[in-house]
């Protein structure tokens, strides 16, 4: 008689053992304690509210970045995305963007957002802002 081979995830030995790890945007982040591989469980709404629906490992560090930088910057990003999503749109909206930047009140969050936005543009090859 032959033995049926179960997938690794279906064996009792490898079932996840979810335990509370930390919070991200007031949602519980669960971590799998049954493995050395980082595995997390959290609501998808976190990814829907990240810049460009970016996926990220919701470890403690990234969750703090999300809470302190991404979440406060999200409304601004959402408002301006239609004007900055391509280098052509940035060029077409240059005056409006520069006017917005000139009128910013310089709080720490604004500086952090500007730095992150600058890095995003550079990494996306959309950087044409002179």
Buried (B, 14 or more C-beta within 10 A) or exposed (E): EEEEEEEEEEEEEEEBEBEEBBBBBEEEBBBBEEEEEEBBEBEEEBBEBBBEEEEBEBBEEBBEBBBEBBBBBBEBBEEBEEBBEEBEBBEEBBEEBEEBEEEEEEEEBBEBBBEBBEEBBEEEEBBEBE
